[in-house]
Amino acid sequence: MSTQEPAVPPRKVLLFSGHMIDAPGRAEPRFPPEQEGIAGRAIAEAVESIGAGSEDLAICGGACGGDLLFAEAALARGAALEIYIPFEEPTFLENSVTFADADWHARFDAAKARAALHVLPLERGSTGDGENAYERNNLWMLESAMRFGPEKVELVCLWNGQAGDGPGGTRHMMQEVERRAGHTHWLDTTKLWT
């Protein structure tokens, strides 16, 4: 699906990056499922503090946990939503949604029904050797957010401050937004969970 540019550019572009719900048996917990309520409230409060509304655009991935909590908070405030995923939908759902529980799949479908869904291999081609699909997807989301000007970008991130499990994590997104002079709102999970 190609991006349908709004008739009027958004007032602000809210961009999200953050942890997904921990897979069962994750060795080092990062976003335990029991913390969903705390994370959801913190994300909703951040979106509210930015003043998100119908004049704004929200951009995120579609993974269980932070992405979908952000999508729900943005939609609840009337913002337009674009979801970017690094793989075709069946693979993405298996890797990043359905491992948690069936409710997350339904929540993905509900957010997708009210959003523009962008699928990296369909719109940007296959990820080549030596490239990382998650990092490509991060940069694509950032490029999409910046198309209206870096001064409009407000990054909300749900993050423990550590390096991720691989390339393309929240640290990468945070550094890229700061380098381009966007604004960041860090929800530090090491403080939220205590």
Backbone as a printed PyTorch tensor [residue, N CA C, xyz], in Angstrom:
tensor([[[  0.8540,  -1.1880,   0.0000],
         [  0.0000,   0.0000,   0.0000],
         [  0.8840,   1.2300,   0.0000]],

        [[  0.6510,   2.1320,  -0.8860],
         [  1.4470,   3.3550,  -0.9210],
         [  0.8680,   4.3830,   0.0440]],

        [[  1.7300,   5.2370,   0.5040],
         [  1.2940,   6.2470,   1.4580],
         [  0.4350,   7.2850,   0.7460]],

        [[ -0.7700,   7.4670,   1.2600],
         [ -1.6610,   8.5180,   0.7450],
         [ -1.3380,   9.7600,   1.5670]],

        [[ -0.7340,  10.7450,   0.9100],
         [ -0.3510,  11.9460,   1.6400],
         [ -1.5970,  12.7040,   2.0790]],

        [[ -1.6050,  13.1850,   3.3210],
         [ -2.7540,  13.9570,   3.7770],
         [ -2.8870,  15.2710,   3.0060]],

        [[ -4.1200,  15.7340,   2.8740],
         [ -4.3730,  17.0030,   2.1790],
         [ -3.6460,  18.1450,   2.8840]],

        [[ -3.5990,  18.0750,   4.2040],
         [ -2.8840,  19.0650,   5.0200],
         [ -1.7920,  18.3100,   5.7730]],

        [[ -0.5400,  18.7660,   5.7300],
         [  0.5140,  18.0620,   6.4690],
         [  0.1710,  17.9780,   7.9580]],

        [[  0.5720,  16.8810,   8.6190],
         [  0.2630,  16.7520,  10.0380],
         [  0.9450,  17.8300,  10.8680]],

        [[  0.2940,  18.1800,  11.9640],
         [  0.8580,  19.1470,  12.9040],
         [  2.1090,  18.5520,  13.5450]],

        [[  2.0020,  17.2880,  13.9710],
         [  3.1200,  16.5510,  14.5670],
         [  3.1100,  15.1310,  14.0200]],

        [[  4.2890,  14.5150,  14.0440],
         [  4.4030,  13.1040,  13.6870],
         [  4.9550,  12.3700,  14.9080]],

        [[  4.1460,  11.5020,  15.4650],
         [  4.5580,  10.7010,  16.6140],
         [  5.1190,   9.3920,  16.0860]],

        [[  6.3430,   9.0980,  16.4420],
         [  7.0340,   7.8930,  16.0070],
         [  7.2840,   7.0460,  17.2390]],

        [[  7.1360,   5.7290,  17.1170],
         [  7.3410,   4.8630,  18.2750],
         [  8.3910,   3.8130,  17.9980]],

        [[  9.1720,   3.5200,  19.0300],
         [ 10.0660,   2.3650,  19.0300],
         [ 10.1020,   1.8360,  20.4540]],

        [[ 10.1200,   0.5320,  20.5980],
         [ 10.1740,  -0.0050,  21.9530],
         [ 10.0620,  -1.5120,  21.9850]],

        [[ 10.1590,  -2.0140,  23.1890],
         [ 10.1920,  -3.4610,  23.4020],
         [  8.8500,  -4.1220,  23.0770]],

        [[  8.9540,  -5.3440,  22.5690],
         [  7.7510,  -6.1540,  22.4610],
         [  7.6720,  -7.0340,  23.7040]],

        [[  6.5010,  -7.5900,  23.9150],
         [  6.2980,  -8.4960,  25.0500],
         [  7.3280,  -9.6200,  24.9760]],

        [[  7.8710, -10.0020,  26.1230],
         [  8.8490, -11.0900,  26.1570],
         [  8.2410, -12.3910,  25.6590]],

        [[  9.0100, -13.1060,  24.8540],
         [  8.6170, -14.4520,  24.4440],
         [  8.6570, -15.3620,  25.6690]],

        [[  7.8020, -16.3780,  25.7130],
         [  7.8520, -17.3160,  26.8400],
         [  9.2680, -17.8810,  26.9930]],

        [[  9.7530, -17.8960,  28.2170],
         [ 11.0660, -18.4630,  28.4960],
         [ 12.2390, -17.5680,  28.1630]],

        [[ 11.9700, -16.2890,  27.8790],
         [ 13.0880, -15.3760,  27.5920],
         [ 14.0700, -15.3850,  28.7650]],

        [[ 15.3480, -15.5770,  28.4610],
         [ 16.3690, -15.7280,  29.5100],
         [ 16.4680, -14.5020,  30.4030]],

        [[ 16.5050, -13.3290,  29.7980],
         [ 16.6230, -12.0880,  30.5660],
         [ 15.3820, -11.2400,  30.3010]],

        [[ 14.4390, -11.2010,  31.2570],
         [ 13.1970, -10.4520,  31.0270],
         [ 13.4670,  -8.9960,  30.6810]],

        [[ 12.6570,  -8.5000,  29.7380],
         [ 12.7840,  -7.1100,  29.3010],
         [ 11.4250,  -6.4280,  29.3810]],

        [[ 10.3710,  -7.0930,  28.8840],
         [  8.9960,  -6.5910,  28.9590],
         [  8.1030,  -7.7750,  29.3300]],

        [[  8.0800,  -8.1200,  30.6350],
         [  7.2360,  -9.2250,  31.0720],
         [  5.7600,  -8.9330,  30.7890]],

        [[  4.9790,  -9.9330,  30.3720],
         [  3.5660,  -9.7040,  30.0520],
         [  2.7840,  -9.0210,  31.1740]],

        [[  3.1500,  -9.2850,  32.4190],
         [  2.4070,  -8.6890,  33.5400],
         [  2.6150,  -7.1790,  33.6530]],

        [[  3.5700,  -6.6250,  32.9120],
         [  3.8080,  -5.1800,  32.9340],
         [  3.0420,  -4.4450,  31.8340]],

        [[  2.2070,  -5.1580,  31.0790],
         [  1.4780,  -4.5270,  29.9760],
         [  0.6570,  -3.3220,  30.4270]],

        [[ -0.0490,  -3.4490,  31.5500],
         [ -0.8890,  -2.3490,  32.0240],
         [ -0.0790,  -1.0940,  32.3300]],

        [[  1.0600,  -1.2770,  33.0030],
         [  1.9240,  -0.1380,  33.3320],
         [  2.4500,   0.5030,  32.0550]],

        [[  2.9120,  -0.3330,  31.1180],
         [  3.4450,   0.1890,  29.8520],
         [  2.3630,   0.9150,  29.0690]],

        [[  1.1750,   0.3270,  29.0070],
         [  0.0760,   0.9460,  28.2600],
         [ -0.2820,   2.3140,  28.8130]],

        [[ -0.3310,   2.4310,  30.1400],
         [ -0.6390,   3.7320,  30.7540],
         [  0.4610,   4.7480,  30.4720]],

        [[  1.7190,   4.3230,  30.5810],
         [  2.8390,   5.2400,  30.3410],
         [  2.8450,   5.7380,  28.8970]],

        [[  2.5830,   4.8450,  27.9610],
         [  2.5510,   5.2390,  26.5430],
         [  1.3820,   6.1820,  26.2940]],

        [[  0.2070,   5.8520,  26.8360],
         [ -0.9640,   6.7240,  26.6500],
         [ -0.7070,   8.1070,  27.2430]],

        [[ -0.0480,   8.1730,  28.4020],
         [  0.2660,   9.4600,  29.0240],
         [  1.2550,  10.2590,  28.1750]],

        [[  2.2360,   9.5660,  27.5740],
         [  3.1990,  10.2630,  26.7070],
         [  2.5040,  10.8280,  25.4770]],

        [[  1.6320,  10.0260,  24.8770],
         [  0.8910,  10.4740,  23.6860],
         [  0.0030,  11.6630,  24.0420]],

        [[ -0.6120,  11.6050,  25.2140],
         [ -1.4560,  12.7240,  25.6760],
         [ -0.6120,  13.9590,  25.9510]],

        [[  0.5680,  13.7770,  26.5730],
         [  1.4160,  14.9380,  26.9140],
         [  1.9120,  15.6570,  25.6610]],

        [[  2.0610,  14.9270,  24.5680],
         [  2.4480,  15.5410,  23.2950],
         [  1.2670,  16.3040,  22.6990]],

        [[  0.0720,  15.9650,  23.1590],
         [ -1.1350,  16.6220,  22.6640],
         [ -1.6410,  16.0240,  21.3690]],

        [[ -1.3750,  14.7280,  21.1610],
         [ -1.7700,  14.0760,  19.9060],
         [ -3.2700,  14.1620,  19.6900]],

        [[ -3.6340,  14.3600,  18.4210],
         [ -5.0430,  14.4350,  18.0640],
         [ -5.2410,  14.2170,  16.5830]],

        [[ -6.3750,  14.6360,  16.1000],
         [ -6.7710,  14.3520,  14.7190],
         [ -5.9140,  15.0750,  13.6810]],

        [[ -5.1310,  16.0520,  14.0860],
         [ -4.2560,  16.7640,  13.1460],
         [ -2.8810,  16.1120,  13.0240]],

        [[ -2.6950,  14.9850,  13.7380],
         [ -1.3730,  14.3760,  13.8330],
         [ -1.3200,  13.0140,  13.1570]],

        [[ -0.0950,  12.5580,  12.9020],
         [  0.1730,  11.2550,  12.3120],
         [  1.0010,  10.4450,  13.2890]],

        [[  0.6570,   9.1790,  13.4680],
         [  1.4130,   8.2580,  14.3100],
         [  2.0050,   7.1650,  13.4270]],

        [[  3.2570,   6.8090,  13.6910],
         [  3.9760,   5.7970,  12.9210],
         [  4.6030,   4.8060,  13.8870]],

        [[  4.3940,   3.5070,  13.6170],
         [  4.9790,   2.4840,  14.4800],
         [  5.0730,   1.1620,  13.7230]],

        [[  5.7030,   0.1790,  14.3660],
         [  5.6600,  -1.1930,  13.8850],
         [  4.3560,  -1.8260,  14.3540]],

        [[  4.2620,  -3.1380,  14.2440],
         [  3.0190,  -3.8060,  14.6320],
         [  3.2030,  -4.9320,  15.6200]],

        [[  4.3400,  -4.9660,  16.3170],
         [  4.6210,  -6.0810,  17.2180],
         [  3.7760,  -6.0210,  18.4850]],

        [[  3.5760,  -7.1990,  19.0840],
         [  2.8840,  -7.2530,  20.3720],
         [  3.7050,  -6.4660,  21.3850]],

        [[  3.0250,  -5.8100,  22.2970],
         [  3.7340,  -4.9970,  23.2810],
         [  3.7090,  -3.5320,  22.9080]],

        [[  4.8700,  -2.8760,  22.9670],
         [  4.9480,  -1.4310,  22.7930],
         [  4.3090,  -0.9040,  21.5270]],

        [[  4.5960,  -1.5370,  20.3880],
         [  4.0490,  -1.0380,  19.1190],
         [  2.5290,  -0.9530,  19.1600]],

        [[  1.8860,  -2.0490,  19.5240],
         [  0.4210,  -2.0590,  19.4880],
         [ -0.1870,  -1.2220,  20.5990]],

        [[  0.4680,  -1.1340,  21.7490],
         [ -0.0190,  -0.2370,  22.8070],
         [  0.0250,   1.2170,  22.3210]],

        [[  1.0980,   1.5750,  21.6220],
         [  1.2100,   2.9250,  21.0570],
         [  0.1410,   3.1440,  19.9910]],

        [[ -0.0330,   2.1720,  19.0990],
         [ -1.0520,   2.3000,  18.0420],
         [ -2.4250,   2.5370,  18.6580]],

        [[ -2.7610,   1.7850,  19.6890],
         [ -4.0640,   1.9290,  20.3440],
         [ -4.2030,   3.3070,  20.9900]],

        [[ -3.1250,   3.7860,  21.6230],
         [ -3.1780,   5.1060,  22.2780],
         [ -3.3380,   6.2150,  21.2480]],

        [[ -2.6190,   6.1100,  20.1320],
         [ -2.7120,   7.1330,  19.0850],
         [ -4.0960,   7.1370,  18.4470]],

        [[ -4.6220,   5.9610,  18.1480],
         [ -5.9590,   5.8720,  17.5570],
         [ -7.0190,   6.4000,  18.5130]],

        [[ -6.8520,   6.1350,  19.8060],
         [ -7.8210,   6.6100,  20.8030],
         [ -7.8910,   8.1280,  20.8320]],

        [[ -6.8090,   8.7930,  20.4510],
         [ -6.7860,  10.2580,  20.4280],
         [ -7.0790,  10.8160,  19.0380]],

        [[ -7.4300,   9.9400,  18.1000],
         [ -7.8700,  10.3890,  16.7840],
         [ -6.7780,  10.6180,  15.7650]],

        [[ -5.5460,  10.2470,  16.0720],
         [ -4.4430,  10.4400,  15.1250],
         [ -4.5560,   9.4450,  13.9740]],

        [[ -4.0760,   9.8500,  12.8030],
         [ -3.9350,   8.9170,  11.6860],
         [ -2.7790,   7.9770,  12.0180]],

        [[ -2.8290,   6.7470,  11.4950],
         [ -1.8340,   5.7390,  11.8670],
         [ -1.2580,   5.0610,  10.6360]],

        [[  0.0710,   4.9180,  10.6300],
         [  0.7810,   4.1180,   9.6370],
         [  1.5710,   3.0510,  10.3770]],

        [[  1.4040,   1.7800,   9.9650],
         [  2.1170,   0.6490,  10.5570],
         [  3.1050,   0.1150,   9.5240]],

        [[  4.3470,  -0.0770,   9.9520],
         [  5.4140,  -0.5740,   9.0750],
         [  5.9220,  -1.9040,   9.6140]],

        [[  5.9470,  -2.9350,   8.7460],
         [  6.4380,  -4.2440,   9.1800],
         [  7.5500,  -4.7230,   8.2400]],

        [[  8.5600,  -5.4410,   8.7950],
         [  9.7390,  -5.7990,   8.0170],
         [  9.6050,  -7.0490,   7.1570]],

        [[  8.5250,  -7.8020,   7.3390],
         [  8.3140,  -9.0370,   6.5900],
         [  6.8800,  -9.0820,   6.0980]],

        [[  6.6000,  -9.9810,   5.1690],
         [  5.2130, -10.1590,   4.7610],
         [  4.4100, -10.6090,   5.9740]],

        [[  3.1150, -10.3010,   5.9660],
         [  2.2990, -10.4040,   7.1760],
         [  2.3380, -11.7670,   7.8720]],

        [[  2.2090, -12.9110,   7.1840],
         [  2.2340, -14.1890,   7.9140],
         [  3.5360, -14.4050,   8.6940]],

        [[  4.6680, -14.0740,   8.0770],
         [  5.9630, -14.2190,   8.7520],
         [  6.0720, -13.2450,   9.9150]],

        [[  5.6450, -12.0050,   9.6850],
         [  5.7020, -11.0040,  10.7490],
         [  4.8510, -11.4410,  11.9410]],

        [[  3.6340, -11.8970,  11.6830],
         [  2.7510, -12.3190,  12.7790],
         [  3.3830, -13.4480,  13.5860]],

        [[  3.9800, -14.4040,  12.9030],
         [  4.6170, -15.5300,  13.6000],
         [  5.7890, -15.0660,  14.4570]],

        [[  6.6070, -14.1660,  13.9030],
         [  7.8160, -13.7140,  14.6090],
         [  7.5450, -12.7140,  15.7240]],

        [[  6.5150, -11.8680,  15.5430],
         [  6.3990, -10.6840,  16.4030],
         [  5.0420, -10.4660,  17.0580]],

        [[  4.0860, -11.3580,  16.8430],
         [  2.7570, -11.1240,  17.4090],
         [  2.1810, -12.3640,  18.0930]],

        [[  1.9950, -13.4260,  17.3460],
         [  1.1890, -14.5480,  17.8470],
         [  1.8820, -15.4080,  18.8950]],

        [[  3.1900, -15.2840,  19.0680],
         [  3.8600, -16.0660,  20.1020],
         [  3.3750, -15.6740,  21.5010]],

        [[  2.8880, -14.4480,  21.6490],
         [  2.4900, -13.9540,  22.9770],
         [  1.1570, -14.5650,  23.3980]],

        [[  0.1090, -14.3020,  22.6660],
         [ -1.1750, -14.9830,  22.8470],
         [ -2.1270, -14.5070,  21.7550]],

        [[ -3.2750, -15.1420,  21.6580],
         [ -4.2090, -14.8630,  20.5660],
         [ -4.7490, -13.4290,  20.6190]],

        [[ -4.8280, -12.8430,  21.8050],
         [ -5.3560, -11.4850,  21.9410],
         [ -4.5270, -10.4770,  21.1400]],

        [[ -3.2090, -10.6530,  21.1090],
         [ -2.3540,  -9.7210,  20.3810],
         [ -2.6260,  -9.7730,  18.8790]],

        [[ -2.9370, -10.9570,  18.3550],
         [ -3.2620, -11.0540,  16.9270],
         [ -4.5310, -10.2530,  16.6330]],

        [[ -5.5360, -10.3890,  17.4810],
         [ -6.7830,  -9.6250,  17.2950],
         [ -6.5100,  -8.1300,  17.4030]],

        [[ -5.6410,  -7.7430,  18.2950],
         [ -5.3190,  -6.3240,  18.4660],
         [ -4.5430,  -5.7950,  17.2660]],

        [[ -3.6540,  -6.6160,  16.6970],
         [ -2.9670,  -6.2290,  15.4630],
         [ -3.9940,  -6.0000,  14.3490]],

        [[ -4.9080,  -6.9400,  14.1930],
         [ -5.9320,  -6.8200,  13.1450],
         [ -6.7820,  -5.5670,  13.3380]],

        [[ -7.1270,  -5.2630,  14.5930],
         [ -7.9500,  -4.0770,  14.8770],
         [ -7.1990,  -2.7930,  14.5380]],

        [[ -5.9220,  -2.7210,  14.8890],
         [ -5.1220,  -1.5280,  14.5620],
         [ -4.9400,  -1.4260,  13.0480]],

        [[ -4.6360,  -2.5420,  12.4080],
         [ -4.4190,  -2.5540,  10.9550],
         [ -5.6620,  -2.0830,  10.2030]],

        [[ -6.8300,  -2.4260,  10.7190],
         [ -8.0810,  -2.0320,  10.0560],
         [ -8.2730,  -0.5230,  10.0240]],

        [[ -7.5930,   0.1970,  10.9220],
         [ -7.7340,   1.6540,  11.0030],
         [ -6.4580,   2.3820,  10.5870]],

        [[ -5.5440,   1.6550,   9.9350],
         [ -4.2260,   2.2150,   9.6070],
         [ -3.8840,   1.9710,   8.1480]],

        [[ -2.8290,   2.6300,   7.7000],
         [ -2.1860,   2.2870,   6.4320],
         [ -1.0690,   1.3080,   6.7770]],

        [[ -1.1420,   0.0800,   6.2510],
         [ -0.1250,  -0.9410,   6.5200],
         [  0.9160,  -0.9180,   5.4140]],

        [[  2.1970,  -0.8350,   5.8120],
         [  3.3090,  -0.8210,   4.8700],
         [  4.1770,  -2.0560,   5.1370]],

        [[  4.4420,  -2.8200,   4.0830],
         [  5.1740,  -4.0830,   4.1910],
         [  6.4920,  -3.9430,   3.4390]],

        [[  7.5890,  -3.9650,   4.1660],
         [  8.9110,  -3.6670,   3.6140],
         [  9.2280,  -4.4220,   2.3210]],

        [[  9.1460,  -5.7700,   2.2680],
         [  9.5380,  -6.4360,   1.0210],
         [  8.6210,  -6.1230,  -0.1570]],

        [[  7.3690,  -5.7670,   0.1120],
         [  6.4450,  -5.4490,  -0.9730],
         [  6.6680,  -4.0530,  -1.5250]],

        [[  7.0840,  -3.1240,  -0.6660],
         [  7.2480,  -1.7350,  -1.0990],
         [  8.6940,  -1.3410,  -1.3670]],

        [[  9.6300,  -2.0070,  -0.6920],
         [ 11.0370,  -1.6190,  -0.8200],
         [ 11.9300,  -2.7460,  -1.3410]],

        [[ 11.3550,  -3.9080,  -1.6350],
         [ 12.1390,  -5.0350,  -2.1330],
         [ 12.7270,  -5.8710,  -1.0130]],

        [[ 13.2680,  -7.0050,  -1.4020],
         [ 13.8240,  -7.9580,  -0.4320],
         [ 15.0310,  -7.3700,   0.2870]],

        [[ 15.2290,  -7.8330,   1.5000],
         [ 16.4090,  -7.4520,   2.2710],
         [ 17.5850,  -8.2630,   1.7540]],

        [[ 18.6450,  -7.5860,   1.3590],
         [ 19.7990,  -8.2510,   0.7630],
         [ 20.7290,  -8.8700,   1.7870]],

        [[ 21.6710,  -9.6480,   1.2880],
         [ 22.7010, -10.2370,   2.1490],
         [ 23.4620,  -9.1190,   2.8460]],

        [[ 23.7280,  -9.3110,   4.1070],
         [ 24.4570,  -8.3010,   4.8680],
         [ 23.5850,  -7.1770,   5.4000]],

        [[ 22.2910,  -7.1710,   5.0370],
         [ 21.3550,  -6.1750,   5.5620],
         [ 20.4910,  -6.8260,   6.6360]],

        [[ 19.9310,  -6.0060,   7.4980],
         [ 19.0490,  -6.4920,   8.5430],
         [ 17.6590,  -5.8930,   8.3280]],

        [[ 16.6490,  -6.7540,   8.2540],
         [ 15.2850,  -6.2980,   7.9610],
         [ 14.7570,  -5.3470,   9.0330]],

        [[ 15.0920,  -5.5860,  10.2960],
         [ 14.5920,  -4.7240,  11.3750],
         [ 15.2240,  -3.3340,  11.2890]],

        [[ 16.5170,  -3.2940,  10.9840],
         [ 17.1860,  -2.0040,  10.8450],
         [ 16.6480,  -1.2440,   9.6300]],

        [[ 16.4300,  -1.9510,   8.5210],
         [ 15.8320,  -1.3190,   7.3320],
         [ 14.4570,  -0.7560,   7.6620]],

        [[ 13.6720,  -1.5270,   8.4170],
         [ 12.3260,  -1.0820,   8.7700],
         [ 12.3780,   0.1550,   9.6600]],

        [[ 13.3050,   0.1730,  10.6270],
         [ 13.4970,   1.3520,  11.4810],
         [ 13.7840,   2.5920,  10.6370]],

        [[ 14.7240,   2.4540,   9.7110],
         [ 15.1110,   3.5950,   8.8820],
         [ 13.9720,   4.0320,   7.9690]],

        [[ 13.1910,   3.0780,   7.5060],
         [ 12.0290,   3.3930,   6.6690],
         [ 10.9860,   4.1750,   7.4690]],

        [[ 10.7170,   3.7250,   8.7010],
         [  9.7720,   4.4630,   9.5560],
         [ 10.2840,   5.8690,   9.8210]],

        [[ 11.5730,   5.9760,  10.1150],
         [ 12.1620,   7.2850,  10.4010],
         [ 12.0820,   8.1940,   9.1820]],

        [[ 12.4180,   7.6660,   8.0150],
         [ 12.3240,   8.4370,   6.7770],
         [ 10.8830,   8.8990,   6.5450]],

        [[  9.9350,   8.0080,   6.8100],
         [  8.5210,   8.3530,   6.6310],
         [  8.0920,   9.4450,   7.6040]],

        [[  8.5870,   9.3770,   8.8300],
         [  8.2550,  10.3980,   9.8220],
         [  8.8820,  11.7410,   9.4590]],

        [[ 10.1200,  11.7020,   8.9810],
         [ 10.8640,  12.9300,   8.6830],
         [ 10.3910,  13.6210,   7.4000]],

        [[  9.5460,  12.9600,   6.6070],
         [  9.1460,  13.5570,   5.3260],
         [  8.3960,  14.8690,   5.5130]],

        [[  7.9090,  15.1270,   6.7090],
         [  7.2010,  16.3790,   6.9890],
         [  8.0860,  17.3940,   7.7030]],

        [[  9.3540,  17.0380,   7.9300],
         [ 10.2960,  17.9240,   8.6060],
         [ 10.6710,  17.3830,   9.9690]],

        [[ 11.9640,  17.3800,  10.3150],
         [ 12.4130,  16.8090,  11.5900],
         [ 11.8360,  17.5140,  12.8070]],

        [[ 11.5160,  18.7890,  12.6630],
         [ 10.9890,  19.5400,  13.8140],
         [  9.6170,  19.0410,  14.2520]],

        [[  8.9260,  18.2960,  13.3990],
         [  7.5970,  17.7820,  13.7410],
         [  7.6430,  16.4200,  14.4300]],

        [[  8.8110,  15.7600,  14.4130],
         [  8.9090,  14.3850,  14.8960],
         [  9.0570,  14.3330,  16.4100]],

        [[  8.2020,  13.5210,  17.0160],
         [  8.2210,  13.2540,  18.4660],
         [  8.3440,  11.7440,  18.6390]],

        [[  9.5290,  11.2680,  19.0390],
         [  9.7360,   9.8360,  19.2550],
         [  9.3370,   9.4620,  20.6730]],

        [[  8.4470,   8.4980,  20.7900],
         [  8.1030,   7.8970,  22.0780],
         [  8.7860,   6.5320,  22.0950]],

        [[  9.6080,   6.2780,  23.1030],
         [ 10.2520,   4.9640,  23.1490],
         [ 10.1000,   4.3260,  24.5180]],

        [[  9.7680,   3.0520,  24.4870],
         [  9.6430,   2.2080,  25.6830],
         [ 10.8790,   1.3220,  25.6910]],

        [[ 11.8330,   1.6260,  26.5900],
         [ 13.1670,   1.0720,  26.4260],
         [ 13.8800,   0.9730,  27.7600]],

        [[ 14.6920,  -0.0830,  27.9010],
         [ 15.4570,  -0.2680,  29.1320],
         [ 16.8350,   0.3830,  29.0860]],

        [[ 17.1710,   1.0480,  27.9780],
         [ 18.4550,   1.7300,  27.8600],
         [ 19.6020,   0.8390,  27.4330]],

        [[ 19.3230,  -0.4310,  27.1990],
         [ 20.3680,  -1.3850,  26.8260],
         [ 20.3860,  -1.6040,  25.3190]],

        [[ 21.4770,  -2.1960,  24.8410],
         [ 21.5320,  -2.6140,  23.4380],
         [ 20.4710,  -3.6820,  23.2270]],

        [[ 19.9270,  -3.7720,  22.0320],
         [ 18.8770,  -4.7390,  21.7410],
         [ 19.4160,  -6.1330,  21.4830]],

        [[ 18.5130,  -7.0220,  21.0670],
         [ 18.8980,  -8.3900,  20.7540],
         [ 19.6210,  -8.4900,  19.4150]],

        [[ 19.5810,  -7.4040,  18.6440],
         [ 20.2390,  -7.3870,  17.3450],
         [ 20.0990,  -6.0020,  16.7400]],

        [[ 20.5380,  -5.8300,  15.4890],
         [ 20.4310,  -4.5270,  14.8350],
         [ 18.9750,  -4.0740,  14.7160]],

        [[ 18.7940,  -2.7640,  14.6330],
         [ 17.4580,  -2.2260,  14.3900],
         [ 16.6120,  -2.0480,  15.6270]],

        [[ 17.2290,  -2.0410,  16.7890],
         [ 16.4660,  -1.9030,  18.0180],
         [ 16.1850,  -0.4490,  18.3790]],

        [[ 15.6680,  -0.2680,  19.5830],
         [ 15.2620,   1.0590,  20.0450],
         [ 16.4510,   1.9980,  20.1830]],

        [[ 17.5860,   1.4870,  20.6300],
         [ 18.7720,   2.3510,  20.7480],
         [ 19.1060,   2.9680,  19.3910]],

        [[ 19.0430,   2.1660,  18.3490],
         [ 19.3180,   2.6500,  16.9890],
         [ 18.3480,   3.7660,  16.6110]],

        [[ 17.0630,   3.5600,  16.8760],
         [ 16.0560,   4.5660,  16.5240],
         [ 16.2820,   5.8500,  17.3240]],

        [[ 16.5330,   5.7150,  18.6150],
         [ 16.7570,   6.8800,  19.4750],
         [ 17.9350,   7.7010,  18.9630]],

        [[ 19.0380,   7.0310,  18.6330],
         [ 20.2220,   7.7390,  18.1420],
         [ 19.9420,   8.4500,  16.8200]],

        [[ 19.2020,   7.7840,  15.9390],
         [ 18.9090,   8.3800,  14.6360],
         [ 18.0020,   9.6080,  14.7680]],

        [[ 17.0030,   9.5400,  15.6410],
         [ 16.1110,  10.6890,  15.8320],
         [ 16.8810,  11.8540,  16.4390]],

        [[ 17.6880,  11.5770,  17.4610],
         [ 18.4630,  12.6520,  18.0920],
         [ 19.4510,  13.2760,  17.1020]],

        [[ 20.0500,  12.4490,  16.2540],
         [ 21.0040,  12.9440,  15.2580],
         [ 20.3280,  13.8770,  14.2550]],

        [[ 19.0580,  13.6200,  13.9910],
         [ 18.3200,  14.4240,  13.0110],
         [ 17.5220,  15.5540,  13.6650]],

        [[ 17.6750,  15.7330,  14.9680],
         [ 17.0660,  16.8460,  15.7110],
         [ 15.5690,  16.6960,  15.9390]],

        [[ 15.0860,  15.4600,  15.9730],
         [ 13.7150,  15.2440,  16.4260],
         [ 13.6740,  15.2690,  17.9490]],

        [[ 12.4830,  15.2030,  18.5300],
         [ 12.3140,  15.2250,  19.9900],
         [ 12.0810,  13.8000,  20.4910]],

        [[ 12.6150,  13.4850,  21.6600],
         [ 12.4610,  12.1350,  22.1960],
         [ 11.7880,  12.1530,  23.5670]],

        [[ 10.9900,  11.1260,  23.8060],
         [ 10.2920,  10.9200,  25.0760],
         [ 10.5950,   9.4810,  25.5010]],

        [[ 11.5610,   9.3330,  26.4080],
         [ 12.0290,   8.0040,  26.7990],
         [ 11.2500,   7.5150,  28.0130]],

        [[ 10.5190,   6.4230,  27.8330],
         [  9.8450,   5.7330,  28.9310],
         [ 10.7850,   4.6210,  29.3720]],

        [[ 11.5240,   4.8710,  30.4250],
         [ 12.5930,   3.9730,  30.8870],
         [ 11.9750,   2.8140,  31.6630]],

        [[ 12.0120,   1.6250,  31.0700],
         [ 11.3590,   0.4800,  31.7150],
         [ 12.0430,   0.0650,  33.0100]],

        [[ 13.3260,   0.4170,  33.1900],
         [ 13.9670,   0.0750,  34.4600],
         [ 13.3630,   0.8500,  35.6190]],

        [[ 12.7440,   1.9940,  35.3050],
         [ 12.0380,   2.7770,  36.3330],
         [ 10.5510,   2.4220,  36.3580]],

        [[  9.9600,   2.1900,  35.1870],
         [  8.5270,   1.8820,  35.1350],
         [  8.2160,   0.5920,  35.8900]],

        [[  9.0740,  -0.4140,  35.7860],
         [  8.7530,  -1.7140,  36.3750],
         [  8.9840,  -1.7420,  37.8890]],

        [[  9.6070,  -0.6880,  38.4560],
         [  9.8640,  -0.7220,  39.9000],
         [  8.8130,   0.0610,  40.6670]]])
